[in-house]
Amino acid sequence: MTTADLRPGRIDATVVVPLKWSGGAGESYRVEEMGRYLDGLRHAVEEIVVVDGSAAAVRQEHEEAWGTFARLLEPDDAVIAAGDGTVSGPAAGGGADRWLNGKVVGALTGIHAARNECIVLADDDVRHTPSSITRLVDTLREADLVRPVNVFDAWPWHARWDCARTLLNIALASDWPGTFALRRSTVLEVGGWSADVLFENLELWRTVEAAGGRAVSRADVTVWRKPPSARQFWSQRVRQAYDDLAQPERLLVELAILPTLLLAARRGPRPVGVLATAAVLLAAHGRRRIGPQHVPPSVPLWAPVWVLERGVCIWLALGHRAGGGVPYHGRRLRIAAHSARELRRRLARR
């Protein structure tokens, strides 16, 4: 996807992009590419808000590069509901660093500052088009929260591996993207969502539903996403598995992967082949649901690789849970996401 895909025409919505970059010469291309994206996007929507948690010098560089295209803000931890997510020790200082998940602070800062009711919240690697934004905003007429499907815009080997997860999720239910559309009034009414969890997307979804809001999945709306580097991909393996500690049914299935494979292997290669074929066929069904034009035909072949990965990483995630939580930006996050029951209790108390 290039900025040529961003056609003029203002949509009554605010796009909020929370980010935190390290800076340095290696990021010069990212800054330029983001600038081109924001330059095109500003002709499509009423407002763009970038909430930048980078160091002051890096943030100044971003202000100079993007200030013409978007409003740049610093994260403000005052937007977090009192009593949610505070931690002790080195993380208990001022600013967004008080909270375990800074992405939530950035997102809520942008939502509070937005001038429009309809908000498209997007990670810094997501690349929307006017079409994707229009379809999400249209869905907000009858919903409070909408999730589309992310599809990579380039296909190195690790993107194919990671997309196999998306295809399996879509085949069985739905995937968790790096972007949502939401009603600002709904999020403000419930006081936002917790900043002390790892799986912030599930936390947002459950919070809106716990408050009686309507959350909708749109598997037919695909939004481009830039693939991570191979290094970043490897760093996410166990952390993504840790998310499933908040989904008991899924957790039980994933814990059974390794024992099932070991039992099948003892009976010979044929049962293992049958299981691998089943994973490929399931991923192929997910590809059809998304739209085969969006995903290369070889991606379902990576499904057995991802299943094996998850079968290993889910046990490593349990080990991190026993050790106090999964490492996340120099800290440990213990809670993947709160249960729907706990969120209803919190909202009733609030």
C-alpha positions as CSV (number, residue, x, y, z in Angstrom):
1,M,0.0,0.0,0.0
2,T,1.3,3.5,-0.9
3,T,0.0,6.9,-0.3
4,A,-1.4,6.8,-3.8
5,D,-4.1,4.7,-2.3
6,L,-5.2,7.5,0.0
7,R,-7.8,9.4,-2.0
8,P,-9.0,12.9,-1.0
9,G,-12.3,13.1,0.9
10,R,-12.9,13.9,4.5
11,I,-14.4,11.3,6.8
12,D,-15.9,12.5,10.1
13,A,-13.5,10.7,12.3
14,T,-10.3,11.0,14.3
15,V,-7.4,8.6,13.7
16,V,-5.4,8.1,16.9
17,V,-1.9,6.6,16.6
18,P,0.0,5.9,19.9
19,L,3.7,5.2,19.4
20,K,7.0,5.1,21.2
21,W,10.2,5.0,19.1
22,S,13.8,4.8,20.1
23,G,15.2,7.2,17.5
24,G,18.6,7.0,15.9
25,A,19.8,6.9,12.3
26,G,18.2,3.5,11.7
27,E,14.7,5.1,12.1
28,S,15.1,7.8,9.5
29,Y,13.2,5.7,6.9
30,R,10.4,4.9,9.3
31,V,10.0,8.7,10.1
32,E,9.8,9.5,6.4
33,E,7.5,6.6,5.6
34,M,5.2,7.6,8.4
35,G,5.2,11.2,7.2
36,R,4.1,10.1,3.7
37,Y,1.3,8.0,5.2
38,L,0.1,10.8,7.5
39,D,0.3,13.3,4.7
40,G,-2.0,11.2,2.6
41,L,-4.3,10.3,5.5
42,R,-5.0,13.9,6.5
43,H,-6.9,14.4,3.2
44,A,-9.1,11.4,4.1
45,V,-10.1,12.2,7.7
46,E,-11.1,15.2,9.8
47,E,-8.3,14.8,12.3
48,I,-5.1,12.8,13.1
49,V,-3.7,12.6,16.6
50,V,-0.3,11.0,17.2
51,V,0.4,10.4,20.9
52,D,4.2,10.1,21.1
53,G,5.8,8.5,24.1
54,S,9.3,8.7,22.7
55,A,12.2,10.5,24.4
56,A,12.1,14.3,24.2
57,A,14.7,14.6,21.4
58,V,13.0,11.9,19.3
59,R,9.6,13.5,19.9
60,Q,11.0,16.8,18.6
61,E,12.2,15.1,15.5
62,H,8.7,13.7,15.0
63,E,7.1,17.0,15.6
64,E,9.3,18.6,12.9
65,A,8.5,15.8,10.4
66,W,4.8,15.2,11.1
67,G,3.5,18.4,12.7
68,T,2.0,19.7,9.5
69,F,0.0,16.5,9.1
70,A,-1.1,15.7,12.6
71,R,-1.5,16.9,16.2
72,L,1.3,15.5,18.3
73,L,0.7,15.0,22.0
74,E,2.6,13.5,24.9
75,P,1.0,10.6,26.8
76,D,-0.9,11.8,29.9
77,D,-1.5,9.3,32.7
78,A,-4.3,11.5,34.1
79,V,-6.6,9.8,31.6
80,I,-6.3,6.5,33.4
81,A,-9.1,5.9,35.9
82,A,-7.9,6.2,39.5
83,G,-6.9,2.9,41.1
84,D,-6.2,1.0,37.8
85,G,-2.8,-0.3,37.1
86,T,-0.6,1.6,39.5
87,V,2.6,-0.2,40.3
88,S,5.3,0.2,43.0
89,G,9.0,0.4,42.6
90,P,10.9,2.0,39.7
91,A,7.7,2.2,37.6
92,A,5.8,4.3,40.1
93,G,7.2,7.6,39.0
94,G,5.3,10.3,37.2
95,G,4.1,10.2,33.6
96,A,3.0,7.3,31.5
97,D,5.8,5.1,33.0
98,R,3.6,4.8,36.2
99,W,1.6,2.3,34.2
100,L,2.6,-1.2,33.1
101,N,1.1,-0.9,29.5
102,G,2.1,2.5,28.1
103,K,0.2,1.8,24.8
104,V,-3.1,2.1,26.7
105,V,-2.1,5.4,28.2
106,G,-1.2,6.7,24.7
107,A,-4.5,5.4,23.2
108,L,-6.6,7.0,26.0
109,T,-4.7,10.3,25.7
110,G,-5.6,10.4,22.0
111,I,-9.2,9.4,22.6
112,H,-9.7,12.1,25.3
113,A,-8.1,14.8,23.0
114,A,-10.1,13.8,19.9
115,R,-12.6,16.2,18.5
116,N,-14.8,13.6,16.8
117,E,-17.2,10.9,18.2
118,C,-15.9,8.3,15.8
119,I,-12.3,7.2,16.4
120,V,-10.1,4.9,14.5
121,L,-7.4,3.7,16.9
122,A,-4.3,2.2,15.1
123,D,-0.9,1.0,16.0
124,D,2.1,2.7,14.3
125,D,2.5,-0.2,11.8
126,V,-1.1,-0.1,10.6
127,R,-1.8,1.6,7.3
128,H,-5.4,2.5,6.7
129,T,-7.1,3.6,3.5
130,P,-10.2,5.8,3.1
131,S,-12.1,2.6,2.2
132,S,-11.2,0.8,5.4
133,I,-11.9,3.8,7.6
134,T,-15.2,4.4,5.9
135,R,-16.4,0.9,6.4
136,L,-15.4,0.9,10.0
137,V,-17.0,4.2,10.7
138,D,-20.2,3.2,8.9
139,T,-20.3,0.1,11.2
140,L,-20.2,2.4,14.3
141,R,-23.7,3.6,13.4
142,E,-24.9,0.5,15.1
143,A,-22.0,-0.5,17.3
144,D,-19.7,0.9,20.0
145,L,-16.5,-1.0,19.0
146,V,-15.5,-2.6,15.7
147,R,-12.5,-4.8,14.9
148,P,-11.4,-5.5,11.3
149,V,-8.7,-7.9,10.1
150,N,-5.0,-7.0,9.6
151,V,-3.2,-8.3,6.6
152,F,0.5,-7.7,5.9
153,D,1.5,-5.5,3.0
154,A,4.7,-7.4,2.4
155,W,5.5,-11.1,2.8
156,P,8.9,-12.1,4.2
157,W,9.1,-15.6,5.7
158,H,8.2,-14.5,9.2
159,A,5.2,-12.5,7.9
160,R,3.8,-15.8,6.3
161,W,4.5,-17.6,9.6
162,D,2.7,-15.0,11.6
163,C,-0.2,-14.7,9.2
164,A,-0.9,-18.4,9.5
165,R,-2.0,-17.6,13.1
166,T,-4.4,-15.0,11.6
167,L,-5.9,-17.4,9.2
168,L,-6.5,-20.1,11.8
169,N,-8.1,-17.5,14.1
170,I,-10.4,-16.2,11.3
171,A,-11.3,-19.8,10.4
172,L,-12.4,-20.6,14.0
173,A,-13.7,-17.2,15.1
174,S,-11.9,-13.9,14.6
175,D,-8.4,-12.4,15.0
176,W,-7.1,-9.5,17.2
177,P,-5.9,-6.7,14.9
178,G,-3.7,-3.7,15.7
179,T,-6.6,-1.3,15.0
180,F,-10.2,-0.7,16.1
181,A,-13.0,1.8,15.5
182,L,-14.8,3.0,18.5
183,R,-17.2,5.5,19.9
184,R,-15.5,8.1,22.0
185,S,-18.5,8.7,24.3
186,T,-18.7,4.9,25.1
187,V,-15.0,4.7,26.1
188,L,-15.2,7.9,28.2
189,E,-18.4,6.7,29.9
190,V,-16.8,3.5,31.1
191,G,-13.6,5.3,32.2
192,G,-11.4,3.7,29.6
193,W,-9.8,0.3,30.1
194,S,-7.1,-1.0,32.3
195,A,-3.4,-0.2,31.7
196,D,-2.1,-3.0,33.9
197,V,-2.7,-5.8,31.4
198,L,-0.7,-7.3,28.5
199,F,-3.6,-8.1,26.1
200,E,-5.0,-4.6,25.9
201,N,-7.2,-5.3,22.9
202,L,-9.1,-8.0,24.7
203,E,-9.3,-5.8,27.7
204,L,-10.9,-3.0,25.6
205,W,-13.3,-5.5,24.0
206,R,-14.4,-7.0,27.3
207,T,-14.7,-3.6,29.0
208,V,-17.1,-2.3,26.3
209,E,-19.2,-5.5,26.4
210,A,-19.2,-5.5,30.2
211,A,-20.7,-2.0,30.1
212,G,-23.5,-3.1,27.8
213,G,-21.9,-1.8,24.6
214,R,-22.1,-3.6,21.2
215,A,-18.8,-4.9,19.9
216,V,-18.7,-6.1,16.3
217,S,-16.2,-8.1,14.3
218,R,-15.8,-7.4,10.6
219,A,-13.8,-10.2,9.0
220,D,-14.6,-8.7,5.6
221,V,-12.7,-5.4,6.3
222,T,-9.0,-5.9,5.8
223,V,-6.5,-3.3,6.9
224,W,-2.9,-3.3,5.8
225,R,-0.1,-3.7,8.3
226,K,3.6,-3.5,7.9
227,P,5.4,-6.8,9.0
228,P,7.8,-6.6,11.9
229,S,11.5,-7.2,11.6
230,A,12.6,-10.8,12.1
231,R,14.1,-9.8,15.4
232,Q,10.9,-8.3,16.6
233,F,9.0,-11.3,15.4
234,W,11.1,-13.7,17.5
235,S,10.7,-11.4,20.6
236,Q,6.9,-11.7,20.3
237,R,6.5,-15.5,20.4
238,V,6.1,-16.1,24.1
239,R,4.4,-12.8,24.7
240,Q,1.7,-13.5,22.2
241,A,1.1,-17.0,23.8
242,Y,0.9,-15.3,27.2
243,D,-2.2,-13.4,25.9
244,D,-4.1,-16.7,25.9
245,L,-3.9,-17.1,29.6
246,A,-6.9,-14.7,29.6
247,Q,-8.9,-17.1,27.4
248,P,-9.3,-20.4,29.4
249,E,-10.9,-22.5,26.7
250,R,-8.2,-21.5,24.2
251,L,-5.5,-22.1,26.8
252,L,-6.6,-25.7,27.4
253,V,-6.6,-26.4,23.7
254,E,-3.1,-25.0,23.3
255,L,-1.8,-26.8,26.3
256,A,-2.9,-30.0,24.6
257,I,-1.0,-29.4,21.4
258,L,2.4,-30.8,22.5
259,P,1.0,-33.9,24.2
260,T,-1.2,-34.6,21.2
261,L,1.7,-34.3,18.8
262,L,3.9,-36.5,20.9
263,L,1.2,-39.2,21.1
264,A,0.7,-39.0,17.3
265,A,4.5,-39.2,16.7
266,R,4.7,-42.4,18.7
267,R,2.2,-44.0,16.3
268,G,4.2,-43.0,13.3
269,P,4.4,-40.3,10.7
270,R,0.9,-40.7,9.2
271,P,-1.0,-39.4,12.2
272,V,1.3,-36.4,12.4
273,G,0.7,-35.8,8.7
274,V,-3.0,-35.9,9.2
275,L,-2.8,-33.3,11.9
276,A,-0.6,-31.1,9.8
277,T,-2.9,-31.4,6.8
278,A,-5.9,-30.5,9.0
279,A,-4.1,-27.3,10.1
280,V,-3.3,-26.4,6.5
281,L,-6.9,-26.9,5.4
282,L,-8.2,-24.9,8.4
283,A,-5.9,-22.0,7.5
284,A,-7.0,-22.2,3.8
285,H,-10.6,-21.8,5.0
286,G,-9.5,-18.7,6.9
287,R,-7.8,-17.4,3.8
288,R,-11.1,-17.8,1.9
289,R,-12.9,-15.9,4.6
290,I,-10.5,-12.9,4.5
291,G,-10.3,-12.9,0.7
292,P,-7.7,-15.0,-1.1
293,Q,-6.6,-11.9,-3.0
294,H,-5.2,-10.4,0.2
295,V,-3.0,-13.4,1.3
296,P,-0.5,-15.4,-0.8
297,P,-1.5,-19.1,-1.4
298,S,1.6,-20.4,0.4
299,V,0.6,-18.9,3.8
300,P,-1.7,-21.7,4.9
301,L,1.3,-24.1,4.5
302,W,2.9,-22.3,7.5
303,A,0.0,-23.3,9.8
304,P,1.6,-26.5,11.2
305,V,4.7,-24.5,12.0
306,W,2.7,-21.9,13.9
307,V,0.7,-24.6,15.8
308,L,4.0,-26.3,16.9
309,E,5.3,-22.9,17.9
310,R,2.3,-22.2,20.0
311,G,2.3,-25.6,21.6
312,V,5.8,-24.9,22.9
313,C,5.4,-21.2,23.8
314,I,2.2,-21.7,25.8
315,W,4.1,-23.8,28.3
316,L,6.9,-21.2,28.4
317,A,4.2,-18.6,29.0
318,L,2.9,-20.6,32.0
319,G,6.4,-20.6,33.3
320,H,6.6,-16.9,33.1
321,R,3.2,-16.7,34.9
322,A,4.6,-18.8,37.7
323,G,7.6,-16.5,37.8
324,G,5.6,-13.3,38.3
325,G,4.6,-12.4,34.7
326,V,5.9,-12.0,31.2
327,P,8.8,-9.5,30.5
328,Y,7.5,-6.4,28.8
329,H,9.7,-3.3,28.2
330,G,11.9,-4.0,31.2
331,R,9.1,-5.0,33.6
332,R,6.8,-7.9,34.2
333,L,3.1,-8.0,33.3
334,R,1.3,-10.6,35.4
335,I,-2.3,-10.1,34.1
336,A,-3.0,-11.0,30.5
337,A,-6.5,-9.5,30.7
338,H,-9.3,-9.3,33.3
339,S,-12.2,-11.6,33.0
340,A,-15.6,-10.3,31.9
341,R,-16.9,-11.0,35.4
342,E,-14.2,-9.0,37.0
343,L,-14.8,-6.1,34.7
344,R,-18.5,-6.1,35.4
345,R,-17.7,-6.0,39.1
346,R,-15.3,-3.1,38.6
347,L,-17.8,-1.1,36.5
348,A,-20.6,-1.7,39.0
349,R,-18.3,-0.5,41.8
350,R,-17.2,2.6,39.8
